[in-house]
Amino acid sequence: MNWIWLLNFSTVFRDLCIGVGALVGSAGAVKVILDWRKEINSRNYRNRWKDRFSKPRFENSEVALYKLSTSDRIYGIDKADNEKWWIKPLSTLHALGYTGEDAKTVSKTELEKYDEGKAIDFRDYQ
């Protein structure tokens, strides 16, 4: 009679361990999925800006890089949308394929012609 009790206990204990293992394993799977989703969002964010500020669009003057002589801020300008975005930090500008020398110095009046968009910062999406 004592052996049957022990056999039942070991079966229940085994099933419990399998259940806990499955829960822990599924939590790891959720983290993998969330990390994968974050990477996809990050890549989409970076690619969207790289497409918008591509070299051909820059060379055709569809987009531009402007800065003021009184500030270190560099703005990406999309002339078709009449919008500007502060590109921060400099590493984001480099990731887009540009340097500070590509930015044209303009007057404050010229820069204020464009609506202000959210800053572009690739550090948030790495």
C-alpha positions as CSV (number, residue, x, y, z in Angstrom):
1,M,0.0,0.0,0.0
2,N,2.9,2.4,0.8
3,W,4.4,1.8,-2.7
4,I,1.2,2.9,-4.5
5,W,1.1,6.1,-2.6
6,L,4.7,6.8,-3.5
7,L,4.0,5.9,-7.2
8,N,1.1,8.4,-7.3
9,F,3.2,11.1,-5.6
10,S,6.0,10.7,-8.0
11,T,3.6,10.8,-11.0
12,V,2.1,14.0,-9.7
13,F,5.5,15.5,-8.9
14,R,6.7,14.6,-12.4
15,D,3.6,16.3,-14.0
16,L,4.1,19.3,-11.8
17,C,7.7,19.7,-12.9
18,I,6.8,19.3,-16.6
19,G,4.1,22.0,-16.1
20,V,6.5,24.4,-14.4
21,G,9.1,23.7,-17.1
22,A,6.6,24.5,-19.8
23,L,5.7,27.8,-18.1
24,V,9.3,28.8,-17.7
25,G,10.0,27.8,-21.3
26,S,7.0,29.7,-22.7
27,A,8.1,32.8,-20.8
28,G,11.5,32.5,-22.6
29,A,9.6,32.1,-25.9
30,V,7.6,35.3,-25.2
31,K,10.8,37.2,-24.6
32,V,12.3,36.0,-27.8
33,I,9.2,37.0,-29.7
34,L,9.2,40.5,-28.1
35,D,12.9,41.0,-28.9
36,W,12.3,39.9,-32.5
37,R,9.4,42.3,-32.8
38,K,11.5,45.1,-31.3
39,E,14.2,44.4,-33.9
40,I,11.7,44.5,-36.7
41,N,10.3,47.8,-35.5
42,S,13.8,49.2,-35.2
43,R,14.8,48.1,-38.7
44,N,11.5,49.5,-40.1
45,Y,12.1,52.9,-38.3
46,R,15.7,53.2,-39.6
47,N,14.8,52.1,-43.1
48,R,11.9,54.5,-43.3
49,W,14.2,57.5,-42.6
50,K,17.0,56.1,-44.9
51,D,14.5,55.9,-47.7
52,R,13.2,59.4,-47.1
53,F,16.6,60.9,-46.9
54,S,18.2,58.8,-49.7
55,K,21.1,60.2,-51.7
56,P,19.0,60.4,-55.0
57,R,16.3,62.4,-53.2
58,F,19.1,64.6,-51.7
59,E,20.8,65.1,-55.1
60,N,17.4,66.0,-56.7
61,S,16.8,68.6,-54.0
62,E,13.6,66.8,-52.8
63,V,15.1,66.7,-49.3
64,A,17.8,68.8,-47.7
65,L,19.9,69.2,-44.6
66,Y,19.8,72.6,-43.0
67,K,21.5,74.1,-40.0
68,L,21.7,77.6,-38.4
69,S,25.0,79.3,-38.0
70,T,24.1,79.8,-34.3
71,S,23.3,76.2,-33.5
72,D,24.8,72.7,-33.8
73,R,21.4,71.2,-34.7
74,I,21.0,69.7,-38.1
75,Y,17.5,69.4,-39.6
76,G,16.3,67.0,-42.3
77,I,13.9,68.9,-44.6
78,D,11.4,67.2,-46.8
79,K,10.3,69.9,-49.2
80,A,7.3,68.0,-50.5
81,D,5.8,67.6,-47.1
82,N,7.0,71.0,-45.9
83,E,8.4,69.4,-42.7
84,K,11.6,69.4,-40.8
85,W,13.1,67.0,-38.3
86,W,16.0,67.5,-35.9
87,I,18.5,64.8,-36.6
88,K,20.1,63.8,-33.3
89,P,22.7,62.7,-32.5
90,L,25.4,63.0,-35.1
91,S,25.6,59.2,-35.3
92,T,22.1,59.2,-36.7
93,L,23.2,61.7,-39.4
94,H,26.1,59.4,-40.2
95,A,23.8,56.3,-40.3
96,L,21.7,58.1,-42.9
97,G,24.9,58.5,-45.0
98,Y,25.7,62.1,-44.4
99,T,28.1,64.3,-42.5
100,G,27.7,67.7,-41.0
101,E,29.4,69.2,-44.1
102,D,26.4,68.1,-46.2
103,A,24.1,70.5,-44.2
104,K,23.5,73.9,-45.7
105,T,23.6,76.9,-43.4
106,V,20.3,78.9,-43.7
107,S,18.6,81.8,-41.9
108,K,16.2,81.3,-39.1
109,T,13.4,82.6,-41.3
110,E,14.2,80.0,-43.9
111,L,14.1,77.2,-41.3
112,E,10.9,78.4,-39.8
113,K,9.1,77.9,-43.1
114,Y,8.9,74.2,-42.3
115,D,6.6,72.5,-39.8
116,E,8.4,70.8,-36.9
117,G,8.3,67.0,-36.8
118,K,9.5,64.6,-34.1
119,A,13.3,64.4,-33.8
120,I,15.0,61.5,-35.6
121,D,17.1,59.5,-33.1
122,F,18.3,56.0,-34.0
123,R,19.5,55.4,-30.5
124,D,15.9,54.8,-29.5
125,Y,15.7,52.0,-32.0
126,Q,18.9,49.9,-31.6
